[in-house]
Amino acid sequence: MAELTIQWKTLTNVPKIETPVLTGDDAPAAEPAAPAEDAPKSTLERPLFIYLIDPGGASGGFDQVEKVILEDDRVRLGCRAFDAIKMTPEDVKADPMLGEKAGKEVPRFIFVTADMKTTKVLEGSQLKLGETWSTMKATANKHYKQDLDKVIKDLKSVLVEYDKIGKALSVLEDKEKRGADKGLSASEKKEIEAERAELDARQKKADELKAKVTELKPKA
């Protein structure tokens, strides 16, 4: 499922909070205060989840990361609340915001809050599934109104419903195909139409719940 695919970005430096300031001749004339939604941002849109990779593949420990931590459904779904970024150790070391304070081992994870004031590094013995998930929850919950743990539980229930609908639809389509070969009675056609209408209604309800669950809202 697409929902379980982590949308990685490969960057050479972390995003910055855009707060342009005009001075001198470039500054515009004073105007009434802008509405709150137009005010300069004091945070990123999402917190950062940075994965330190080894392009040469010489470092150990990647099986634990790739096959255990990043295969966990909670982590994969939780990444929807973050900008998921892959960087090399050299790029992290050279980044003015991260630099030397962002750990030394490879592989490692770096979590950065949306206000870019707090950094949490997971490496070595801390690079485990439980620690990753708890750090992911804590980082996300500093920024969003919703609790990430509840969001993921609700989203997983939606995915289970999608799976059930898909299986039921496959059974229905097989029934329609067999019926087309032998001919369907009026009552059989009506039954199939009713089943399809029920599945369409379940699909619509699941889509609406997914949209509601995944609409993460930052704290004021």
LUMZAMI-817080 format. One line per 4 residues: number of its first residue (from 1); their letters; for each residue x, y, z of N, C-alpha, C. Coordinates in Angstrom, 3 decimals, always signed. Example, Ala and Ser with C-alpha at 12.3 -4.5 7.8 and 13.67 -1.06 7.14 Angstrom:
BEGIN
1 = as = +13.190 -5.690 +7.800 +12.300 -4.500 +7.800 +13.200 -3.300 +7.800  +12.850 -2.250 +7.080 +13.670 -1.060 +7.140 +12.900 +0.030 +7.870 .
//
This chain:
BEGIN
1 = mael = +0.831 -1.202 +0.000 +0.000 +0.000 +0.000 +0.864 +1.251 +0.000  +0.395 +2.275 -0.685 +1.152 +3.523 -0.765 +1.333 +4.158 +0.613  +0.342 +3.955 +1.487 +0.415 +4.547 +2.822 +1.590 +4.007 +3.629  +2.056 +2.800 +3.290 +3.146 +2.169 +4.019 +4.512 +2.424 +3.385 .
5 = tiqw = +4.536 +3.241 +2.346 +5.797 +3.572 +1.680 +6.338 +4.891 +2.236  +7.564 +4.856 +2.744 +8.181 +6.075 +3.260 +8.659 +6.929 +2.087  +8.223 +8.159 +2.033 +8.589 +9.066 +0.942 +9.890 +9.790 +1.298  +11.012 +9.133 +1.047 +12.313 +9.707 +1.397 +12.708 +10.828 +0.447 .
9 = ktlt = +13.383 +11.821 +1.014 +14.050 +12.855 +0.224 +15.541 +12.721 +0.503  +16.360 +12.815 -0.515 +17.809 +12.796 -0.320 +18.320 +14.229 -0.421  +18.836 +14.765 +0.707 +19.272 +16.153 +0.767 +20.714 +16.248 +1.244  +21.342 +17.383 +0.939 +22.706 +17.628 +1.409 +22.727 +18.525 +2.633 .
13 = nvpk = +21.584 +19.158 +2.947 +21.476 +19.962 +4.165 +20.017 +20.011 +4.591  +19.782 +20.276 +5.864 +18.406 +20.253 +6.370 +17.660 +21.504 +5.929  +16.330 +21.412 +5.811 +15.531 +22.592 +5.466 +15.666 +23.666 +6.536  +15.385 +24.888 +6.148 +15.465 +26.014 +7.095 +14.104 +26.683 +7.202 .
17 = ietp = +13.857 +27.279 +8.351 +12.633 +28.050 +8.528 +12.791 +29.353 +7.766  +11.878 +29.588 +6.847 +11.970 +30.785 +6.015 +11.370 +31.983 +6.736  +12.229 +32.921 +7.125 +11.757 +34.150 +7.776 +12.455 +35.347 +7.137  +12.063 +35.702 +5.906 +12.720 +36.803 +5.209 +12.547 +38.135 +5.933 .
21 = vltg = +13.603 +38.927 +5.986 +13.565 +40.238 +6.626 +14.099 +41.279 +5.645  +13.317 +42.331 +5.425 +13.729 +43.398 +4.525 +14.147 +44.608 +5.353  +15.257 +45.235 +4.969 +15.732 +46.414 +5.703 +16.100 +47.514 +4.718  +16.272 +48.727 +5.256 +16.743 +49.839 +4.436 +15.804 +50.179 +3.303 .
25 = ddap = +16.388 +50.401 +2.111 +15.602 +50.828 +0.960 +14.645 +49.755 +0.472  +14.931 +48.476 +0.820 +14.084 +47.397 +0.343 +12.841 +47.206 +1.196  +12.816 +47.820 +2.371 +11.690 +47.603 +3.280 +10.460 +48.339 +2.772  +9.304 +47.683 +2.739 +8.073 +48.346 +2.289 +7.558 +49.309 +3.350 .
29 = aaep = +6.675 +50.213 +2.928 +6.060 +51.149 +3.868 +5.241 +50.376 +4.889  +5.105 +50.964 +6.069 +4.368 +50.288 +7.137 +2.933 +50.039 +6.718  +2.433 +48.844 +7.001 +1.074 +48.463 +6.666 +0.409 +47.884 +7.899  -0.910 +47.787 +7.881 -1.605 +47.158 +9.010 -1.088 +45.741 +9.223 .
33 = aapa = -1.152 +45.289 +10.465 -0.661 +43.948 +10.793 -1.358 +42.904 +9.937  -0.592 +41.979 +9.431 -1.150 +40.919 +8.582 -1.907 +39.916 +9.444  -2.883 +39.226 +8.844 -3.592 +38.176 +9.581 -2.606 +37.123 +10.048  -2.991 +36.396 +11.087 -2.082 +35.408 +11.676 -1.592 +34.401 +10.657 .
37 = edap = -2.478 +33.991 +9.719 -2.064 +32.969 +8.766 -1.014 +33.484 +7.791  -0.874 +34.819 +7.660 +0.108 +35.385 +6.748 +1.408 +35.761 +7.451  +1.471 +35.584 +8.753 +2.671 +35.953 +9.506 +3.824 +35.028 +9.161  +5.064 +35.516 +9.276 +6.219 +34.658 +8.982 +6.185 +33.404 +9.840 .
41 = kstl = +6.584 +32.278 +9.258 +6.554 +31.012 +9.971 +7.668 +30.947 +10.995  +7.336 +30.395 +12.154 +8.341 +30.210 +13.192 +8.740 +28.751 +13.319  +8.113 +27.894 +12.492 +8.441 +26.471 +12.489 +8.422 +25.942 +11.061  +8.992 +24.766 +10.892 +8.837 +24.045 +9.639 +7.420 +23.483 +9.579 .
45 = erpl = +6.988 +23.066 +8.399 +5.662 +22.479 +8.280 +5.585 +21.150 +9.021  +6.677 +20.410 +9.022 +6.739 +19.120 +9.700 +8.089 +18.972 +10.395  +8.144 +18.199 +11.471 +9.445 +17.888 +12.062 +10.257 +17.023 +11.102  +11.534 +16.841 +11.409 +12.435 +16.113 +10.511 +12.821 +14.757 +11.090 .
49 = fiyl = +12.822 +13.759 +10.224 +13.321 +12.425 +10.553 +14.448 +12.140 +9.572  +15.679 +12.210 +10.069 +16.852 +12.100 +9.200 +17.516 +10.741 +9.388  +17.774 +10.078 +8.285 +18.395 +8.756 +8.281 +19.789 +8.896 +7.693  +20.802 +8.628 +8.510 +22.188 +8.705 +8.062 +22.561 +7.434 +7.322 .
53 = idpg = +22.880 +7.565 +6.060 +23.204 +6.409 +5.226 +24.693 +6.377 +4.904  +25.164 +5.223 +4.510 +26.553 +5.034 +4.101 +26.567 +4.690 +2.621  +26.849 +5.669 +1.749 +26.807 +5.406 +0.307 +27.713 +4.250 -0.120  +28.804 +4.055 +0.614 +29.735 +2.985 +0.249 +29.307 +1.623 +0.750 .
57 = gasg = +28.352 +1.615 +1.684 +27.851 +0.346 +2.201 +28.824 -0.404 +3.080  +29.842 +0.287 +3.598 +30.869 -0.393 +4.382 +30.466 -0.572 +5.847  +29.563 +0.230 +6.330 +29.185 +0.186 +7.736 +28.216 -0.957 +8.011  +28.295 -1.524 +9.215 +27.365 -2.557 +9.630 +26.153 -1.937 +10.296 .
61 = gfdq = +25.192 -2.784 +10.653 +24.028 -2.301 +11.368 +22.849 -1.927 +10.507  +23.014 -1.963 +9.186 +21.907 -1.534 +8.324 +20.787 -2.570 +8.260  +21.104 -3.852 +8.469 +20.046 -4.867 +8.461 +19.046 -4.594 +9.574  +19.536 -4.230 +10.759 +18.658 -3.911 +11.886 +17.758 -2.730 +11.547 .
65 = vekv = +18.320 -1.755 +10.854 +17.547 -0.560 +10.492 +16.559 -0.861 +9.368  +17.049 -1.416 +8.280 +16.235 -1.605 +7.081 +15.198 -2.711 +7.230  +15.573 -3.804 +7.899 +14.700 -4.978 +7.946 +13.842 -5.069 +9.202  +14.160 -4.269 +10.208 +13.383 -4.310 +11.449 +12.702 -2.964 +11.708 .
69 = iled = +13.506 -1.927 +11.937 +12.938 -0.636 +12.338 +12.086 -0.027 +11.224  +12.645 +0.069 +10.027 +11.937 +0.741 +8.937 +10.892 -0.153 +8.271  +10.763 -1.401 +8.724 +9.714 -2.279 +8.226 +8.518 -2.302 +9.168  +8.659 -1.679 +10.330 +7.561 -1.648 +11.289 +6.449 -0.717 +10.802 .
73 = drvr = +5.213 -1.191 +10.845 +4.096 -0.402 +10.322 +3.939 +0.932 +11.048  +4.186 +0.947 +12.362 +4.047 +2.201 +13.110 +5.043 +3.241 +12.611  +6.268 +2.810 +12.367 +7.303 +3.733 +11.894 +6.999 +4.191 +10.472  +6.618 +3.257 +9.627 +6.338 +3.624 +8.233 +5.155 +4.590 +8.139 .
77 = lgcr = +4.107 +4.328 +8.904 +2.960 +5.240 +8.893 +3.294 +6.539 +9.619  +4.078 +6.440 +10.690 +4.456 +7.630 +11.442 +5.282 +8.609 +10.639  +6.003 +8.103 +9.643 +6.821 +8.984 +8.798 +5.976 +9.983 +8.021  +4.677 +9.735 +7.912 +3.792 +10.686 +7.230 +3.731 +12.015 +7.973 .
81 = afda = +4.068 +11.992 +9.256 +4.042 +13.220 +10.063 +5.366 +13.976 +9.999  +6.337 +13.438 +9.256 +7.677 +14.021 +9.201 +8.101 +14.287 +7.758  +9.118 +15.135 +7.619 +9.890 +15.148 +6.386 +10.953 +14.082 +6.575  +10.846 +12.995 +5.828 +11.790 +11.884 +5.945 +12.961 +12.132 +5.001 .
85 = ikmt = +14.144 +12.261 +5.563 +15.313 +12.712 +4.799 +16.471 +11.730 +4.948  +17.136 +11.455 +3.850 +18.370 +10.673 +3.876 +19.551 +11.618 +3.622  +20.578 +11.497 +4.447 +21.774 +12.315 +4.296 +23.010 +11.459 +4.541  +24.131 +11.901 +4.022 +25.395 +11.211 +4.272 +26.044 +11.802 +5.522 .
89 = pedv = +26.943 +11.056 +6.165 +27.636 +11.593 +7.345 +28.378 +12.891 +7.047  +28.960 +12.979 +5.850 +29.709 +14.176 +5.473 +28.790 +15.392 +5.382  +27.596 +15.188 +4.803 +26.653 +16.302 +4.668 +26.142 +16.760 +6.027  +25.889 +15.805 +6.926 +25.421 +16.166 +8.270 +26.500 +16.939 +9.012 .
93 = kadp = +27.737 +16.478 +8.918 +28.844 +17.137 +9.612 +29.030 +18.565 +9.111  +28.790 +18.783 +7.824 +28.983 +20.107 +7.234 +27.772 +21.017 +7.424  +26.633 +20.446 +7.833 +25.432 +21.258 +7.984 +25.573 +22.170 +9.199  +25.343 +23.475 +9.049 +25.531 +24.416 +10.166 +24.580 +24.185 +11.335 .
97 = mlge = +23.412 +23.611 +11.087 +22.466 +23.370 +12.166 +22.767 +22.070 +12.912  +23.229 +21.064 +12.201 +23.488 +19.763 +12.814 +24.933 +19.649 +13.296  +25.862 +19.643 +12.342 +27.281 +19.624 +12.680 +27.683 +18.463 +13.576  +28.618 +18.727 +14.485 +29.198 +17.689 +15.343 +28.212 +17.175 +16.397 .
101 = kagk = +27.184 +17.959 +16.718 +26.268 +17.570 +17.801 +25.277 +16.493 +17.376  +25.288 +16.128 +16.098 +24.292 +15.196 +15.579 +24.805 +13.765 +15.510  +25.671 +13.371 +16.446 +26.144 +11.998 +16.508 +27.306 +11.702 +15.591  +27.805 +10.478 +15.698 +28.985 +10.101 +14.918 +28.853 +8.758 +14.214 .
105 = evpr = +28.018 +7.859 +14.738 +27.957 +6.504 +14.189 +27.064 +6.423 +12.958  +27.333 +5.409 +12.140 +26.536 +5.145 +10.936 +26.186 +3.658 +10.949  +24.888 +3.335 +10.795 +23.757 +4.228 +10.571 +23.303 +4.895 +11.868  +22.508 +5.945 +11.746 +21.866 +6.582 +12.887 +20.677 +7.402 +12.413 .
109 = fifv = +19.798 +7.697 +13.361 +18.647 +8.545 +13.090 +18.823 +9.862 +13.837  +18.338 +10.945 +13.220 +18.321 +12.245 +13.875 +16.902 +12.790 +13.771  +16.301 +13.077 +14.914 +14.976 +13.692 +14.947 +15.145 +15.166 +15.299  +14.504 +16.034 +14.532 +14.577 +17.478 +14.767 +13.158 +18.010 +14.884 .
113 = tadm = +12.854 +18.706 +15.981 +11.521 +19.265 +16.158 +11.245 +20.334 +15.102  +9.977 +20.590 +14.851 +9.604 +21.528 +13.787 +10.109 +22.939 +14.047  +10.283 +23.320 +15.321 +10.827 +24.642 +15.614 +12.356 +24.658 +15.558  +12.933 +23.484 +15.279 +14.383 +23.313 +15.117 +15.167 +23.662 +16.379 .
117 = kttk = +14.507 +23.556 +17.533 +15.177 +23.865 +18.787 +15.695 +22.615 +19.507  +15.157 +21.450 +19.128 +15.535 +20.223 +19.825 +15.949 +19.152 +18.824  +17.086 +18.537 +19.098 +17.596 +17.452 +18.258 +17.805 +16.209 +19.118  +17.348 +15.076 +18.625 +17.531 +13.801 +19.327 +18.207 +12.825 +18.376 .
121 = vleg = +19.339 +12.279 +18.808 +20.115 +11.352 +17.977 +19.965 +9.935 +18.522  +19.684 +8.994 +17.635 +19.644 +7.580 +17.997 +20.759 +6.870 +17.239  +21.692 +6.310 +17.975 +22.798 +5.586 +17.357 +23.274 +4.502 +18.311  +24.060 +3.581 +17.782 +24.614 +2.521 +18.615 +23.532 +1.703 +19.295 .
125 = sqlk = +23.637 +1.542 +20.620 +22.695 +0.716 +21.382 +21.299 +1.324 +21.453  +21.168 +2.610 +21.152 +19.850 +3.261 +21.177 +19.085 +3.076 +19.876  +19.762 +2.596 +18.857 +19.130 +2.455 +17.546 +18.306 +1.167 +17.517  +17.157 +1.226 +18.186 +16.253 +0.095 +18.289 +14.841 +0.536 +17.945 .
129 = lget = +13.991 -0.444 +17.649 +12.621 -0.133 +17.251 +11.870 +0.626 +18.338  +11.934 +0.142 +19.582 +11.196 +0.784 +20.661 +11.617 +2.224 +20.876  +12.917 +2.470 +20.847 +13.429 +3.823 +21.044 +13.060 +4.724 +19.870  +13.099 +4.151 +18.664 +12.730 +4.928 +17.473 +11.269 +5.364 +17.540 .
133 = wstm = +10.394 +4.428 +17.879 +8.968 +4.751 +17.918 +8.651 +5.753 +19.027  +9.244 +5.590 +20.206 +8.963 +6.521 +21.294 +9.486 +7.922 +20.970  +10.641 +8.003 +20.310 +11.186 +9.307 +19.926 +10.344 +9.940 +18.826  +9.873 +9.118 +17.903 +9.010 +9.617 +16.833 +7.734 +10.213 +17.418 .
137 = kata = +7.126 +9.513 +18.378 +5.903 +10.013 +19.004 +6.161 +11.324 +19.749  +7.227 +11.350 +20.538 +7.525 +12.547 +21.338 +7.794 +13.753 +20.447  +8.527 +13.549 +19.350 +8.864 +14.646 +18.438 +7.625 +15.166 +17.730  +6.786 +14.251 +17.245 +5.571 +14.660 +16.539 +4.592 +15.358 +17.488 .
141 = nkhy = +4.471 +14.845 +18.696 +3.486 +15.396 +19.629 +3.843 +16.792 +20.129  +5.090 +17.197 +19.966 +5.464 +18.572 +20.296 +4.915 +19.560 +19.275  +4.655 +19.063 +18.071 +4.255 +19.956 +16.982 +2.771 +19.882 +16.640  +2.197 +18.682 +16.707 +0.813 +18.509 +16.265 -0.174 +18.464 +17.440 .
145 = kqdl = -1.396 +18.878 +17.160 -2.455 +18.798 +18.162 -2.833 +17.342 +18.440  -2.825 +16.522 +17.378 -3.210 +15.131 +17.534 -2.074 +14.311 +18.134  -2.449 +13.256 +18.857 -1.480 +12.312 +19.402 -1.106 +11.314 +18.318  +0.177 +11.191 +18.012 +0.605 +10.345 +16.903 +0.220 +8.887 +17.110 .
149 = dkvi = +0.282 +8.408 +18.335 -0.062 +7.013 +18.595 -1.507 +6.728 +18.201  -2.431 +7.631 +18.560 -3.842 +7.449 +18.201 -4.042 +7.589 +16.692  -3.324 +8.532 +16.086 -3.424 +8.711 +14.632 -3.048 +7.427 +13.916  -1.953 +6.804 +14.339 -1.492 +5.589 +13.672 -2.456 +4.436 +13.901 .
153 = kdlk = -2.995 +4.310 +15.109 -3.970 +3.250 +15.380 -5.207 +3.431 +14.515  -5.690 +4.663 +14.384 -6.866 +4.935 +13.552 -6.560 +4.666 +12.083  -5.371 +5.057 +11.645 -4.998 +4.853 +10.249 -4.850 +3.365 +9.935  -4.308 +2.605 +10.871 -4.179 +1.159 +10.658 -5.551 +0.503 +10.550 .
157 = svlv = -6.518 +0.996 +11.316 -7.874 +0.440 +11.212 -8.481 +0.746 +9.842  -8.158 +1.916 +9.283 -8.625 +2.258 +7.940 -7.997 +1.324 +6.910  -6.715 +1.036 +7.053 -6.029 +0.147 +6.108 -6.580 -1.277 +6.183  -6.940 -1.710 +7.388 -7.571 -3.027 +7.535 -8.911 -3.049 +6.801 .
161 = eydk = -9.667 -1.954 +6.938 -10.948 -1.859 +6.244 -10.744 -1.853 +4.728  -9.739 -1.141 +4.237 -9.436 -1.150 +2.804 -9.166 -2.576 +2.324  -8.421 -3.323 +3.131 -8.087 -4.702 +2.758 -9.346 -5.563 +2.692  -10.232 -5.400 +3.661 -11.483 -6.165 +3.666 -12.351 -5.807 +2.469 .
165 = igka = -12.419 -4.518 +2.154 -13.216 -4.072 +1.004 -12.643 -4.651 -0.285  -11.313 -4.629 -0.410 -10.668 -5.163 -1.606 -10.964 -6.636 -1.812  -10.920 -7.413 -0.722 -11.202 -8.847 -0.818 -12.666 -9.088 -1.161  -13.573 -8.325 -0.535 -14.999 -8.476 -0.814 -15.316 -8.088 -2.259 .
169 = lsvl = -14.638 -7.060 -2.764 -14.846 -6.627 -4.144 -14.371 -7.693 -5.123  -13.265 -8.348 -4.795 -12.750 -9.414 -5.653 -13.737 -10.572 -5.729  -14.331 -10.926 -4.580 -15.332 -11.989 -4.549 -16.552 -11.592 -5.382  -16.960 -10.341 -5.249 -18.125 -9.861 -5.996 -17.869 -9.886 -7.496 .
173 = edke = -16.680 -9.478 -7.908 -16.352 -9.473 -9.332 -16.314 -10.884 -9.899  -15.836 -11.837 -9.102 -15.856 -13.236 -9.539 -17.290 -13.720 -9.712  -18.153 -13.306 -8.776 -19.565 -13.685 -8.859 -20.197 -13.104 -10.125  -19.860 -11.853 -10.429 -20.400 -11.210 -11.636 -19.908 -11.922 -12.887 .
177 = krga = -18.641 -12.321 -12.893 -18.079 -12.994 -14.065 -18.746 -14.339 -14.292  -18.924 -15.104 -13.202 -19.598 -16.400 -13.337 -21.033 -16.213 -13.781  -21.683 -15.179 -13.255 -23.066 -14.910 -13.620 -23.200 -14.511 -15.074  -22.205 -13.771 -15.583 -22.244 -13.346 -16.982 -22.147 -14.552 -17.912 .
181 = dkgl = -21.427 -15.596 -17.476 -21.257 -16.790 -18.313 -22.535 -17.621 -18.382  -23.261 -17.673 -17.275 -24.464 -18.525 -17.251 -25.757 -17.726 -17.318  -25.639 -16.422 -17.175 -26.813 -15.574 -17.192 -27.350 -15.344 -15.791  -27.614 -14.086 -15.450 -28.092 -13.729 -14.124 -29.590 -13.461 -14.139 .
185 = sase = -30.241 -13.917 -13.093 -31.664 -13.618 -12.946 -31.805 -12.185 -12.435  -32.994 -11.664 -12.501 -33.243 -10.301 -12.037 -32.903 -10.156 -10.549  -33.255 -11.168 -9.759 -32.979 -11.106 -8.324 -31.475 -11.165 -8.049  -30.736 -11.947 -8.841 -29.280 -12.050 -8.674 -28.608 -10.722 -9.028 .
189 = kkei = -29.083 -10.101 -10.098 -28.541 -8.794 -10.483 -28.799 -7.765 -9.382  -29.979 -7.812 -8.816 -30.326 -6.871 -7.750 -29.458 -7.094 -6.518  -29.193 -8.363 -6.231 -28.350 -8.695 -5.074 -26.925 -8.178 -5.271  -26.403 -8.367 -6.481 -25.051 -7.897 -6.781 -24.983 -6.382 -6.710 .
193 = eaer = -25.996 -5.711 -7.233 -26.034 -4.243 -7.185 -26.064 -3.746 -5.742  -26.814 -4.450 -4.891 -26.899 -4.058 -3.482 -25.542 -4.257 -2.790  -24.860 -5.360 -3.094 -23.555 -5.630 -2.505 -22.535 -4.582 -2.948  -22.591 -4.226 -4.243 -21.652 -3.215 -4.746 -21.935 -1.850 -4.112 .
197 = aeld = -23.196 -1.509 -3.940 -23.550 -0.235 -3.315 -23.042 -0.197 -1.869  -23.137 -1.341 -1.172 -22.661 -1.405 +0.209 -21.132 -1.220 +0.261  -20.426 -1.853 -0.681 -18.971 -1.711 -0.717 -18.565 -0.284 -1.072  -19.307 +0.340 -1.980 -19.027 +1.737 -2.337 -19.211 +2.645 -1.119 .
201 = arqk = -20.250 +2.367 -0.338 -20.512 +3.174 +0.862 -19.403 +2.973 +1.891  -18.939 +1.738 +2.056 -17.844 +1.460 +2.990 -16.552 +2.136 +2.528  -16.320 +2.116 +1.208 -15.124 +2.750 +0.660 -15.160 +4.259 +0.911  -16.305 +4.867 +0.684 -16.448 +6.305 +0.896 -16.221 +6.662 +2.355 .
205 = kade = -16.793 +5.867 +3.255 -16.636 +6.110 +4.692 -15.186 +5.966 +5.113  -14.501 +4.942 +4.570 -13.086 +4.729 +4.890 -12.230 +5.873 +4.355  -12.529 +6.344 +3.149 -11.785 +7.466 +2.569 -11.953 +8.725 +3.418  -13.172 +8.968 +3.875 -13.434 +10.151 +4.702 -12.692 +10.066 +6.034 .
209 = lkak = -12.664 +8.872 +6.620 -11.961 +8.697 +7.882 -10.457 +8.859 +7.694  -9.949 +8.327 +6.603 -8.522 +8.472 +6.320 -8.153 +9.942 +6.171  -8.978 +10.694 +5.427 -8.705 +12.121 +5.232 -8.716 +12.859 +6.557  -9.651 +12.505 +7.427 -9.751 +13.154 +8.731 -8.556 +12.802 +9.609 .
213 = vtel = -8.188 +11.530 +9.621 -7.109 +11.052 +10.471 -5.765 +11.640 +10.056  -5.537 +11.752 +8.755 -4.231 +12.191 +8.252 -4.101 +13.702 +8.122  -5.152 +14.440 +8.479 -5.079 +15.907 +8.448 -4.472 +16.396 +9.767  -3.161 +16.342 +9.834 -2.467 +16.729 +11.063 -2.417 +18.248 +11.183 .
217 = kpka = -2.784 +18.751 +12.345 -2.839 +20.197 +12.558 -1.805 +20.627 +13.586  -0.950 +21.589 +13.223 +0.054 +22.084 +14.180 -0.598 +22.791 +15.356  +0.080 +22.751 +16.483 -0.381 +23.499 +17.634 -0.232 +24.990 +17.356  -1.056 +25.788 +17.966 -1.004 +27.238 +17.725 +0.324 +27.801 +18.237 .
//
